[in-house]
Amino acid sequence: MTAKQPKIGSSAAPPASPRSIRPAEHDDADLAAGANCNRPGLDPLLLTGRGITLGSISVGSRADFEAMNRAIALHRLRPVIDRTFPFAEAKAAYRHFEGRGHFGKVVIAHS
């Protein structure tokens, strides 16, 4: 997967080309892009016949997101970190992650 994905449907971004969307390179990876098919400049027919599966998910409102972040800060919630690898051992970190034996986040640190 490339480092930059199109931001389709973002009101702040110019219309992105659906031609730039391609199937994931990894077996278990999915491409997630927000889209509003009623937005000018996005022709849903350009997405057909390319091996792309379109799905819809709902997300909460910005107010819900901000309330969640306040609750996280108030209760001092922190992510569980299973293991931290130095950047030089990034391949080992990915192998550890792929082994699915971790509990929590697998972190690759850089300085």
Jmol script that loads the backbone (N, CA, C; Angstrom):
load data "model"
ATOM      1  N   MET A   1       0.849  -1.164   0.000  1.00  0.00           N
ATOM      2  CA  MET A   1       0.000   0.000   0.000  1.00  0.00           C
ATOM      3  C   MET A   1       0.898   1.231   0.000  1.00  0.00           C
ATOM      4  N   THR A   2       0.530   2.213  -0.748  1.00  0.00           N
ATOM      5  CA  THR A   2       1.335   3.423  -0.793  1.00  0.00           C
ATOM      6  C   THR A   2       1.138   4.226   0.468  1.00  0.00           C
ATOM      7  N   ALA A   3       2.053   5.150   0.734  1.00  0.00           N
ATOM      8  CA  ALA A   3       2.009   5.931   1.963  1.00  0.00           C
ATOM      9  C   ALA A   3       0.841   6.902   1.976  1.00  0.00           C
ATOM     10  N   LYS A   4       0.470   7.442   0.828  1.00  0.00           N
ATOM     11  CA  LYS A   4      -0.617   8.424   0.793  1.00  0.00           C
ATOM     12  C   LYS A   4      -1.820   7.835   0.079  1.00  0.00           C
ATOM     13  N   GLN A   5      -2.972   7.926   0.713  1.00  0.00           N
ATOM     14  CA  GLN A   5      -4.212   7.465   0.122  1.00  0.00           C
ATOM     15  C   GLN A   5      -5.077   8.677  -0.176  1.00  0.00           C
ATOM     16  N   PRO A   6      -5.931   8.604  -1.174  1.00  0.00           N
ATOM     17  CA  PRO A   6      -6.782   9.750  -1.473  1.00  0.00           C
ATOM     18  C   PRO A   6      -7.776  10.001  -0.358  1.00  0.00           C
ATOM     19  N   LYS A   7      -8.062  11.257  -0.113  1.00  0.00           N
ATOM     20  CA  LYS A   7      -9.065  11.620   0.884  1.00  0.00           C
ATOM     21  C   LYS A   7     -10.345  11.971   0.138  1.00  0.00           C
ATOM     22  N   ILE A   8     -11.065  10.948  -0.234  1.00  0.00           N
ATOM     23  CA  ILE A   8     -12.290  11.148  -0.995  1.00  0.00           C
ATOM     24  C   ILE A   8     -13.393  11.559  -0.045  1.00  0.00           C
ATOM     25  N   GLY A   9     -14.112  12.592  -0.376  1.00  0.00           N
ATOM     26  CA  GLY A   9     -15.252  13.014   0.422  1.00  0.00           C
ATOM     27  C   GLY A   9     -14.920  14.037   1.473  1.00  0.00           C
ATOM     28  N   SER A  10     -13.676  14.365   1.675  1.00  0.00           N
ATOM     29  CA  SER A  10     -13.302  15.374   2.664  1.00  0.00           C
ATOM     30  C   SER A  10     -13.681  16.745   2.137  1.00  0.00           C
ATOM     31  N   SER A  11     -14.358  17.527   2.959  1.00  0.00           N
ATOM     32  CA  SER A  11     -14.764  18.852   2.506  1.00  0.00           C
ATOM     33  C   SER A  11     -13.577  19.787   2.369  1.00  0.00           C
ATOM     34  N   ALA A  12     -12.467  19.478   3.060  1.00  0.00           N
ATOM     35  CA  ALA A  12     -11.291  20.330   2.998  1.00  0.00           C
ATOM     36  C   ALA A  12     -10.385  19.985   1.825  1.00  0.00           C
ATOM     37  N   ALA A  13     -10.533  18.800   1.266  1.00  0.00           N
ATOM     38  CA  ALA A  13      -9.649  18.351   0.195  1.00  0.00           C
ATOM     39  C   ALA A  13     -10.312  18.542  -1.159  1.00  0.00           C
ATOM     40  N   PRO A  14      -9.510  18.786  -2.190  1.00  0.00           N
ATOM     41  CA  PRO A  14     -10.088  18.842  -3.534  1.00  0.00           C
ATOM     42  C   PRO A  14     -10.555  17.458  -3.932  1.00  0.00           C
ATOM     43  N   PRO A  15     -11.457  17.362  -4.907  1.00  0.00           N
ATOM     44  CA  PRO A  15     -11.925  16.037  -5.308  1.00  0.00           C
ATOM     45  C   PRO A  15     -10.754  15.155  -5.730  1.00  0.00           C
ATOM     46  N   ALA A  16     -10.659  13.962  -5.123  1.00  0.00           N
ATOM     47  CA  ALA A  16      -9.590  13.013  -5.467  1.00  0.00           C
ATOM     48  C   ALA A  16     -10.087  12.072  -6.543  1.00  0.00           C
ATOM     49  N   SER A  17      -9.188  11.540  -7.305  1.00  0.00           N
ATOM     50  CA  SER A  17      -9.557  10.656  -8.396  1.00  0.00           C
ATOM     51  C   SER A  17      -9.764   9.234  -7.891  1.00  0.00           C
ATOM     52  N   PRO A  18     -10.930   8.651  -8.141  1.00  0.00           N
ATOM     53  CA  PRO A  18     -11.144   7.257  -7.767  1.00  0.00           C
ATOM     54  C   PRO A  18     -10.234   6.324  -8.558  1.00  0.00           C
ATOM     55  N   ARG A  19      -9.663   6.806  -9.664  1.00  0.00           N
ATOM     56  CA  ARG A  19      -8.740   5.977 -10.447  1.00  0.00           C
ATOM     57  C   ARG A  19      -7.470   5.659  -9.648  1.00  0.00           C
ATOM     58  N   SER A  20      -7.202   6.446  -8.605  1.00  0.00           N
ATOM     59  CA  SER A  20      -5.996   6.206  -7.816  1.00  0.00           C
ATOM     60  C   SER A  20      -6.204   5.120  -6.769  1.00  0.00           C
ATOM     61  N   ILE A  21      -7.424   4.649  -6.571  1.00  0.00           N
ATOM     62  CA  ILE A  21      -7.702   3.581  -5.610  1.00  0.00           C
ATOM     63  C   ILE A  21      -7.394   2.253  -6.276  1.00  0.00           C
ATOM     64  N   ARG A  22      -6.678   1.405  -5.557  1.00  0.00           N
ATOM     65  CA  ARG A  22      -6.351   0.090  -6.087  1.00  0.00           C
ATOM     66  C   ARG A  22      -6.502  -0.946  -4.984  1.00  0.00           C
ATOM     67  N   PRO A  23      -6.618  -2.220  -5.348  1.00  0.00           N
ATOM     68  CA  PRO A  23      -6.744  -3.257  -4.312  1.00  0.00           C
ATOM     69  C   PRO A  23      -5.523  -3.279  -3.409  1.00  0.00           C
ATOM     70  N   ALA A  24      -5.729  -3.728  -2.187  1.00  0.00           N
ATOM     71  CA  ALA A  24      -4.641  -3.800  -1.213  1.00  0.00           C
ATOM     72  C   ALA A  24      -3.599  -4.805  -1.677  1.00  0.00           C
ATOM     73  N   GLU A  25      -2.331  -4.542  -1.313  1.00  0.00           N
ATOM     74  CA  GLU A  25      -1.244  -5.443  -1.677  1.00  0.00           C
ATOM     75  C   GLU A  25      -1.127  -6.610  -0.714  1.00  0.00           C
ATOM     76  N   HIS A  26      -1.643  -6.475   0.500  1.00  0.00           N
ATOM     77  CA  HIS A  26      -1.565  -7.529   1.494  1.00  0.00           C
ATOM     78  C   HIS A  26      -2.888  -8.278   1.530  1.00  0.00           C
ATOM     79  N   ASP A  27      -2.817  -9.569   1.818  1.00  0.00           N
ATOM     80  CA  ASP A  27      -4.013 -10.409   1.807  1.00  0.00           C
ATOM     81  C   ASP A  27      -5.100  -9.928   2.750  1.00  0.00           C
ATOM     82  N   ASP A  28      -4.705  -9.418   3.934  1.00  0.00           N
ATOM     83  CA  ASP A  28      -5.717  -9.073   4.930  1.00  0.00           C
ATOM     84  C   ASP A  28      -5.881  -7.570   5.097  1.00  0.00           C
ATOM     85  N   ALA A  29      -5.394  -6.775   4.159  1.00  0.00           N
ATOM     86  CA  ALA A  29      -5.490  -5.319   4.284  1.00  0.00           C
ATOM     87  C   ALA A  29      -6.661  -4.798   3.460  1.00  0.00           C
ATOM     88  N   ASP A  30      -7.305  -3.787   3.966  1.00  0.00           N
ATOM     89  CA  ASP A  30      -8.411  -3.153   3.265  1.00  0.00           C
ATOM     90  C   ASP A  30      -8.088  -1.689   3.066  1.00  0.00           C
ATOM     91  N   LEU A  31      -8.657  -1.118   2.033  1.00  0.00           N
ATOM     92  CA  LEU A  31      -8.516   0.313   1.787  1.00  0.00           C
ATOM     93  C   LEU A  31      -9.775   0.988   2.299  1.00  0.00           C
ATOM     94  N   ALA A  32      -9.612   1.950   3.164  1.00  0.00           N
ATOM     95  CA  ALA A  32     -10.755   2.688   3.689  1.00  0.00           C
ATOM     96  C   ALA A  32     -10.669   4.122   3.206  1.00  0.00           C
ATOM     97  N   ALA A  33     -11.678   4.561   2.536  1.00  0.00           N
ATOM     98  CA  ALA A  33     -11.735   5.942   2.078  1.00  0.00           C
ATOM     99  C   ALA A  33     -13.151   6.443   2.277  1.00  0.00           C
ATOM    100  N   GLY A  34     -13.284   7.594   2.887  1.00  0.00           N
ATOM    101  CA  GLY A  34     -14.610   8.170   3.078  1.00  0.00           C
ATOM    102  C   GLY A  34     -15.102   8.741   1.768  1.00  0.00           C
ATOM    103  N   ALA A  35     -16.315   8.477   1.432  1.00  0.00           N
ATOM    104  CA  ALA A  35     -16.829   8.969   0.156  1.00  0.00           C
ATOM    105  C   ALA A  35     -18.281   9.387   0.290  1.00  0.00           C
ATOM    106  N   ASN A  36     -18.619  10.424  -0.405  1.00  0.00           N
ATOM    107  CA  ASN A  36     -19.994  10.880  -0.518  1.00  0.00           C
ATOM    108  C   ASN A  36     -20.290  10.906  -2.003  1.00  0.00           C
ATOM    109  N   CYS A  37     -21.041   9.917  -2.479  1.00  0.00           N
ATOM    110  CA  CYS A  37     -21.259   9.777  -3.917  1.00  0.00           C
ATOM    111  C   CYS A  37     -22.086  10.904  -4.511  1.00  0.00           C
ATOM    112  N   ASN A  38     -22.710  11.726  -3.669  1.00  0.00           N
ATOM    113  CA  ASN A  38     -23.472  12.856  -4.183  1.00  0.00           C
ATOM    114  C   ASN A  38     -22.593  14.076  -4.400  1.00  0.00           C
ATOM    115  N   ARG A  39     -21.348  14.012  -3.997  1.00  0.00           N
ATOM    116  CA  ARG A  39     -20.433  15.146  -4.129  1.00  0.00           C
ATOM    117  C   ARG A  39     -20.029  15.330  -5.590  1.00  0.00           C
ATOM    118  N   PRO A  40     -20.067  16.532  -6.093  1.00  0.00           N
ATOM    119  CA  PRO A  40     -19.643  16.755  -7.474  1.00  0.00           C
ATOM    120  C   PRO A  40     -18.185  16.337  -7.652  1.00  0.00           C
ATOM    121  N   GLY A  41     -17.880  15.717  -8.784  1.00  0.00           N
ATOM    122  CA  GLY A  41     -16.521  15.320  -9.081  1.00  0.00           C
ATOM    123  C   GLY A  41     -16.236  13.861  -8.778  1.00  0.00           C
ATOM    124  N   LEU A  42     -17.145  13.164  -8.106  1.00  0.00           N
ATOM    125  CA  LEU A  42     -16.935  11.747  -7.819  1.00  0.00           C
ATOM    126  C   LEU A  42     -18.004  10.951  -8.557  1.00  0.00           C
ATOM    127  N   ASP A  43     -17.578  10.289  -9.605  1.00  0.00           N
ATOM    128  CA  ASP A  43     -18.487   9.463 -10.397  1.00  0.00           C
ATOM    129  C   ASP A  43     -18.406   8.030  -9.888  1.00  0.00           C
ATOM    130  N   PRO A  44     -19.454   7.512  -9.222  1.00  0.00           N
ATOM    131  CA  PRO A  44     -19.396   6.158  -8.668  1.00  0.00           C
ATOM    132  C   PRO A  44     -19.177   5.089  -9.732  1.00  0.00           C
ATOM    133  N   LEU A  45     -19.498   5.372 -10.985  1.00  0.00           N
ATOM    134  CA  LEU A  45     -19.286   4.385 -12.040  1.00  0.00           C
ATOM    135  C   LEU A  45     -17.803   4.138 -12.300  1.00  0.00           C
ATOM    136  N   LEU A  46     -16.941   5.094 -11.933  1.00  0.00           N
ATOM    137  CA  LEU A  46     -15.502   4.891 -12.095  1.00  0.00           C
ATOM    138  C   LEU A  46     -14.962   3.826 -11.146  1.00  0.00           C
ATOM    139  N   LEU A  47     -15.721   3.499 -10.111  1.00  0.00           N
ATOM    140  CA  LEU A  47     -15.279   2.508  -9.129  1.00  0.00           C
ATOM    141  C   LEU A  47     -15.655   1.084  -9.509  1.00  0.00           C
ATOM    142  N   THR A  48     -16.488   0.914 -10.514  1.00  0.00           N
ATOM    143  CA  THR A  48     -16.942  -0.420 -10.878  1.00  0.00           C
ATOM    144  C   THR A  48     -15.927  -1.110 -11.784  1.00  0.00           C
ATOM    145  N   GLY A  49     -15.904  -2.427 -11.718  1.00  0.00           N
ATOM    146  CA  GLY A  49     -15.057  -3.212 -12.601  1.00  0.00           C
ATOM    147  C   GLY A  49     -13.582  -3.151 -12.282  1.00  0.00           C
ATOM    148  N   ARG A  50     -13.214  -2.719 -11.082  1.00  0.00           N
ATOM    149  CA  ARG A  50     -11.801  -2.611 -10.719  1.00  0.00           C
ATOM    150  C   ARG A  50     -11.441  -3.535  -9.564  1.00  0.00           C
ATOM    151  N   GLY A  51     -12.312  -4.470  -9.208  1.00  0.00           N
ATOM    152  CA  GLY A  51     -12.025  -5.357  -8.095  1.00  0.00           C
ATOM    153  C   GLY A  51     -12.132  -4.661  -6.756  1.00  0.00           C
ATOM    154  N   ILE A  52     -12.919  -3.605  -6.700  1.00  0.00           N
ATOM    155  CA  ILE A  52     -13.070  -2.821  -5.478  1.00  0.00           C
ATOM    156  C   ILE A  52     -14.422  -3.149  -4.856  1.00  0.00           C
ATOM    157  N   THR A  53     -14.419  -3.411  -3.567  1.00  0.00           N
ATOM    158  CA  THR A  53     -15.653  -3.627  -2.834  1.00  0.00           C
ATOM    159  C   THR A  53     -15.951  -2.372  -2.043  1.00  0.00           C
ATOM    160  N   LEU A  54     -17.122  -1.816  -2.246  1.00  0.00           N
ATOM    161  CA  LEU A  54     -17.513  -0.617  -1.514  1.00  0.00           C
ATOM    162  C   LEU A  54     -18.338  -1.022  -0.311  1.00  0.00           C
ATOM    163  N   GLY A  55     -18.048  -0.410   0.798  1.00  0.00           N
ATOM    164  CA  GLY A  55     -18.799  -0.658   2.012  1.00  0.00           C
ATOM    165  C   GLY A  55     -19.024   0.653   2.735  1.00  0.00           C
ATOM    166  N   SER A  56     -19.917   0.639   3.652  1.00  0.00           N
ATOM    167  CA  SER A  56     -20.252   1.850   4.384  1.00  0.00           C
ATOM    168  C   SER A  56     -20.102   1.600   5.870  1.00  0.00           C
ATOM    169  N   ILE A  57     -19.513   2.547   6.562  1.00  0.00           N
ATOM    170  CA  ILE A  57     -19.465   2.499   8.013  1.00  0.00           C
ATOM    171  C   ILE A  57     -19.953   3.838   8.542  1.00  0.00           C
ATOM    172  N   SER A  58     -20.506   3.809   9.709  1.00  0.00           N
ATOM    173  CA  SER A  58     -20.958   5.040  10.336  1.00  0.00           C
ATOM    174  C   SER A  58     -19.998   5.398  11.459  1.00  0.00           C
ATOM    175  N   VAL A  59     -19.715   6.658  11.572  1.00  0.00           N
ATOM    176  CA  VAL A  59     -18.886   7.131  12.667  1.00  0.00           C
ATOM    177  C   VAL A  59     -19.696   8.163  13.444  1.00  0.00           C
ATOM    178  N   GLY A  60     -19.314   8.367  14.680  1.00  0.00           N
ATOM    179  CA  GLY A  60     -20.029   9.325  15.509  1.00  0.00           C
ATOM    180  C   GLY A  60     -19.777  10.756  15.068  1.00  0.00           C
ATOM    181  N   SER A  61     -20.424  11.649  15.725  1.00  0.00           N
ATOM    182  CA  SER A  61     -20.277  13.070  15.415  1.00  0.00           C
ATOM    183  C   SER A  61     -18.980  13.614  16.002  1.00  0.00           C
ATOM    184  N   ARG A  62     -18.619  14.801  15.608  1.00  0.00           N
ATOM    185  CA  ARG A  62     -17.440  15.449  16.172  1.00  0.00           C
ATOM    186  C   ARG A  62     -17.631  15.668  17.671  1.00  0.00           C
ATOM    187  N   ALA A  63     -18.853  16.006  18.086  1.00  0.00           N
ATOM    188  CA  ALA A  63     -19.137  16.211  19.510  1.00  0.00           C
ATOM    189  C   ALA A  63     -18.886  14.908  20.292  1.00  0.00           C
ATOM    190  N   ASP A  64     -19.299  13.764  19.717  1.00  0.00           N
ATOM    191  CA  ASP A  64     -19.052  12.473  20.365  1.00  0.00           C
ATOM    192  C   ASP A  64     -17.551  12.199  20.463  1.00  0.00           C
ATOM    193  N   PHE A  65     -16.817  12.520  19.396  1.00  0.00           N
ATOM    194  CA  PHE A  65     -15.368  12.310  19.375  1.00  0.00           C
ATOM    195  C   PHE A  65     -14.692  13.154  20.455  1.00  0.00           C
ATOM    196  N   GLU A  66     -15.102  14.415  20.565  1.00  0.00           N
ATOM    197  CA  GLU A  66     -14.517  15.297  21.578  1.00  0.00           C
ATOM    198  C   GLU A  66     -14.877  14.833  22.992  1.00  0.00           C
ATOM    199  N   ALA A  67     -16.108  14.345  23.192  1.00  0.00           N
ATOM    200  CA  ALA A  67     -16.511  13.823  24.502  1.00  0.00           C
ATOM    201  C   ALA A  67     -15.690  12.579  24.855  1.00  0.00           C
ATOM    202  N   MET A  68     -15.457  11.726  23.870  1.00  0.00           N
ATOM    203  CA  MET A  68     -14.635  10.539  24.113  1.00  0.00           C
ATOM    204  C   MET A  68     -13.222  10.946  24.519  1.00  0.00           C
ATOM    205  N   ASN A  69     -12.640  11.921  23.822  1.00  0.00           N
ATOM    206  CA  ASN A  69     -11.287  12.368  24.153  1.00  0.00           C
ATOM    207  C   ASN A  69     -11.215  13.003  25.537  1.00  0.00           C
ATOM    208  N   ARG A  70     -12.260  13.729  25.940  1.00  0.00           N
ATOM    209  CA  ARG A  70     -12.291  14.285  27.297  1.00  0.00           C
ATOM    210  C   ARG A  70     -12.337  13.172  28.335  1.00  0.00           C
ATOM    211  N   ALA A  71     -13.139  12.138  28.085  1.00  0.00           N
ATOM    212  CA  ALA A  71     -13.228  11.003  29.013  1.00  0.00           C
ATOM    213  C   ALA A  71     -11.900  10.255  29.104  1.00  0.00           C
ATOM    214  N   ILE A  72     -11.219  10.084  27.976  1.00  0.00           N
ATOM    215  CA  ILE A  72      -9.908   9.424  27.978  1.00  0.00           C
ATOM    216  C   ILE A  72      -8.921  10.228  28.812  1.00  0.00           C
ATOM    217  N   ALA A  73      -8.914  11.541  28.645  1.00  0.00           N
ATOM    218  CA  ALA A  73      -7.994  12.397  29.409  1.00  0.00           C
ATOM    219  C   ALA A  73      -8.360  12.407  30.892  1.00  0.00           C
ATOM    220  N   LEU A  74      -9.652  12.530  31.199  1.00  0.00           N
ATOM    221  CA  LEU A  74     -10.108  12.588  32.587  1.00  0.00           C
ATOM    222  C   LEU A  74      -9.716  11.335  33.360  1.00  0.00           C
ATOM    223  N   HIS A  75      -9.897  10.183  32.737  1.00  0.00           N
ATOM    224  CA  HIS A  75      -9.627   8.913  33.408  1.00  0.00           C
ATOM    225  C   HIS A  75      -8.203   8.407  33.165  1.00  0.00           C
ATOM    226  N   ARG A  76      -7.424   9.231  32.483  1.00  0.00           N
ATOM    227  CA  ARG A  76      -6.006   8.931  32.209  1.00  0.00           C
ATOM    228  C   ARG A  76      -5.819   7.552  31.584  1.00  0.00           C
ATOM    229  N   LEU A  77      -6.658   7.248  30.605  1.00  0.00           N
ATOM    230  CA  LEU A  77      -6.545   5.970  29.908  1.00  0.00           C
ATOM    231  C   LEU A  77      -5.316   5.986  29.010  1.00  0.00           C
ATOM    232  N   ARG A  78      -4.611   4.896  28.987  1.00  0.00           N
ATOM    233  CA  ARG A  78      -3.411   4.753  28.169  1.00  0.00           C
ATOM    234  C   ARG A  78      -3.489   3.427  27.421  1.00  0.00           C
ATOM    235  N   PRO A  79      -2.943   3.379  26.204  1.00  0.00           N
ATOM    236  CA  PRO A  79      -2.963   2.111  25.471  1.00  0.00           C
ATOM    237  C   PRO A  79      -2.040   1.087  26.135  1.00  0.00           C
ATOM    238  N   VAL A  80      -2.399  -0.165  26.003  1.00  0.00           N
ATOM    239  CA  VAL A  80      -1.562  -1.251  26.500  1.00  0.00           C
ATOM    240  C   VAL A  80      -0.486  -1.505  25.450  1.00  0.00           C
ATOM    241  N   ILE A  81       0.785  -1.455  25.862  1.00  0.00           N
ATOM    242  CA  ILE A  81       1.889  -1.691  24.934  1.00  0.00           C
ATOM    243  C   ILE A  81       2.477  -3.067  25.232  1.00  0.00           C
ATOM    244  N   ASP A  82       2.412  -3.932  24.253  1.00  0.00           N
ATOM    245  CA  ASP A  82       2.945  -5.282  24.390  1.00  0.00           C
ATOM    246  C   ASP A  82       4.470  -5.259  24.358  1.00  0.00           C
ATOM    247  N   ARG A  83       5.019  -4.586  23.362  1.00  0.00           N
ATOM    248  CA  ARG A  83       6.467  -4.573  23.198  1.00  0.00           C
ATOM    249  C   ARG A  83       6.876  -3.388  22.332  1.00  0.00           C
ATOM    250  N   THR A  84       8.055  -2.834  22.623  1.00  0.00           N
ATOM    251  CA  THR A  84       8.607  -1.728  21.845  1.00  0.00           C
ATOM    252  C   THR A  84       9.897  -2.198  21.182  1.00  0.00           C
ATOM    253  N   PHE A  85       9.995  -1.962  19.871  1.00  0.00           N
ATOM    254  CA  PHE A  85      11.182  -2.322  19.106  1.00  0.00           C
ATOM    255  C   PHE A  85      11.883  -1.050  18.644  1.00  0.00           C
ATOM    256  N   PRO A  86      13.226  -1.038  18.645  1.00  0.00           N
ATOM    257  CA  PRO A  86      13.920   0.096  18.035  1.00  0.00           C
ATOM    258  C   PRO A  86      13.708   0.050  16.514  1.00  0.00           C
ATOM    259  N   PHE A  87      13.828   1.197  15.860  1.00  0.00           N
ATOM    260  CA  PHE A  87      13.583   1.282  14.423  1.00  0.00           C
ATOM    261  C   PHE A  87      14.445   0.285  13.642  1.00  0.00           C
ATOM    262  N   ALA A  88      15.661   0.071  14.084  1.00  0.00           N
ATOM    263  CA  ALA A  88      16.566  -0.849  13.395  1.00  0.00           C
ATOM    264  C   ALA A  88      16.030  -2.282  13.394  1.00  0.00           C
ATOM    265  N   GLU A  89      15.097  -2.597  14.283  1.00  0.00           N
ATOM    266  CA  GLU A  89      14.515  -3.940  14.364  1.00  0.00           C
ATOM    267  C   GLU A  89      13.065  -3.962  13.882  1.00  0.00           C
ATOM    268  N   ALA A  90      12.745  -3.089  12.948  1.00  0.00           N
ATOM    269  CA  ALA A  90      11.365  -2.984  12.454  1.00  0.00           C
ATOM    270  C   ALA A  90      10.868  -4.294  11.859  1.00  0.00           C
ATOM    271  N   LYS A  91      11.728  -5.008  11.134  1.00  0.00           N
ATOM    272  CA  LYS A  91      11.295  -6.284  10.551  1.00  0.00           C
ATOM    273  C   LYS A  91      10.906  -7.279  11.639  1.00  0.00           C
ATOM    274  N   ALA A  92      11.663  -7.300  12.726  1.00  0.00           N
ATOM    275  CA  ALA A  92      11.322  -8.192  13.847  1.00  0.00           C
ATOM    276  C   ALA A  92      10.000  -7.778  14.475  1.00  0.00           C
ATOM    277  N   ALA A  93       9.736  -6.470  14.522  1.00  0.00           N
ATOM    278  CA  ALA A  93       8.461  -5.984  15.070  1.00  0.00           C
ATOM    279  C   ALA A  93       7.295  -6.466  14.218  1.00  0.00           C
ATOM    280  N   TYR A  94       7.439  -6.403  12.899  1.00  0.00           N
ATOM    281  CA  TYR A  94       6.377  -6.879  12.018  1.00  0.00           C
ATOM    282  C   TYR A  94       6.191  -8.388  12.159  1.00  0.00           C
ATOM    283  N   ARG A  95       7.271  -9.127  12.287  1.00  0.00           N
ATOM    284  CA  ARG A  95       7.152 -10.581  12.493  1.00  0.00           C
ATOM    285  C   ARG A  95       6.421 -10.866  13.813  1.00  0.00           C
ATOM    286  N   HIS A  96       6.764 -10.124  14.851  1.00  0.00           N
ATOM    287  CA  HIS A  96       6.095 -10.290  16.150  1.00  0.00           C
ATOM    288  C   HIS A  96       4.601 -10.000  16.013  1.00  0.00           C
ATOM    289  N   PHE A  97       4.262  -8.939  15.312  1.00  0.00           N
ATOM    290  CA  PHE A  97       2.862  -8.566  15.098  1.00  0.00           C
ATOM    291  C   PHE A  97       2.131  -9.632  14.286  1.00  0.00           C
ATOM    292  N   GLU A  98       2.762 -10.097  13.225  1.00  0.00           N
ATOM    293  CA  GLU A  98       2.132 -11.104  12.368  1.00  0.00           C
ATOM    294  C   GLU A  98       1.924 -12.435  13.090  1.00  0.00           C
ATOM    295  N   GLY A  99       2.749 -12.704  14.118  1.00  0.00           N
ATOM    296  CA  GLY A  99       2.589 -13.933  14.888  1.00  0.00           C
ATOM    297  C   GLY A  99       1.313 -13.962  15.711  1.00  0.00           C
ATOM    298  N   ARG A 100       0.687 -12.807  15.872  1.00  0.00           N
ATOM    299  CA  ARG A 100      -0.594 -12.644  16.575  1.00  0.00           C
ATOM    300  C   ARG A 100      -0.563 -13.121  18.019  1.00  0.00           C
ATOM    301  N   GLY A 101       0.621 -13.169  18.618  1.00  0.00           N
ATOM    302  CA  GLY A 101       0.724 -13.563  20.013  1.00  0.00           C
ATOM    303  C   GLY A 101       0.797 -12.378  20.947  1.00  0.00           C
ATOM    304  N   HIS A 102       0.723 -11.174  20.386  1.00  0.00           N
ATOM    305  CA  HIS A 102       0.848  -9.971  21.203  1.00  0.00           C
ATOM    306  C   HIS A 102      -0.484  -9.629  21.876  1.00  0.00           C
ATOM    307  N   PHE A 103      -0.386  -8.920  22.986  1.00  0.00           N
ATOM    308  CA  PHE A 103      -1.566  -8.381  23.665  1.00  0.00           C
ATOM    309  C   PHE A 103      -1.301  -6.897  23.851  1.00  0.00           C
ATOM    310  N   GLY A 104      -1.923  -6.086  23.071  1.00  0.00           N
ATOM    311  CA  GLY A 104      -1.688  -4.644  23.108  1.00  0.00           C
ATOM    312  C   GLY A 104      -0.965  -4.187  21.863  1.00  0.00           C
ATOM    313  N   LYS A 105      -0.450  -2.986  21.923  1.00  0.00           N
ATOM    314  CA  LYS A 105       0.205  -2.357  20.785  1.00  0.00           C
ATOM    315  C   LYS A 105       1.634  -2.856  20.624  1.00  0.00           C
ATOM    316  N   VAL A 106       2.046  -3.003  19.380  1.00  0.00           N
ATOM    317  CA  VAL A 106       3.438  -3.271  19.050  1.00  0.00           C
ATOM    318  C   VAL A 106       3.982  -1.966  18.499  1.00  0.00           C
ATOM    319  N   VAL A 107       4.999  -1.421  19.159  1.00  0.00           N
ATOM    320  CA  VAL A 107       5.509  -0.086  18.849  1.00  0.00           C
ATOM    321  C   VAL A 107       6.871  -0.184  18.192  1.00  0.00           C
ATOM    322  N   ILE A 108       7.077   0.613  17.138  1.00  0.00           N
ATOM    323  CA  ILE A 108       8.397   0.786  16.530  1.00  0.00           C
ATOM    324  C   ILE A 108       8.829   2.203  16.864  1.00  0.00           C
ATOM    325  N   ALA A 109       9.872   2.303  17.686  1.00  0.00           N
ATOM    326  CA  ALA A 109      10.341   3.611  18.164  1.00  0.00           C
ATOM    327  C   ALA A 109      11.396   4.170  17.216  1.00  0.00           C
ATOM    328  N   HIS A 110      11.375   5.484  17.081  1.00  0.00           N
ATOM    329  CA  HIS A 110      12.413   6.178  16.316  1.00  0.00           C
ATOM    330  C   HIS A 110      12.792   7.442  17.055  1.00  0.00           C
ATOM    331  N   SER A 111      13.977   7.932  16.796  1.00  0.00           N
ATOM    332  CA  SER A 111      14.386   9.170  17.471  1.00  0.00           C
ATOM    333  C   SER A 111      14.924  10.165  16.482  1.00  0.00           C
TER     334      SER A 111
END
end "model"
wireframe off; spacefill off
backbone 0.3
color backbone group
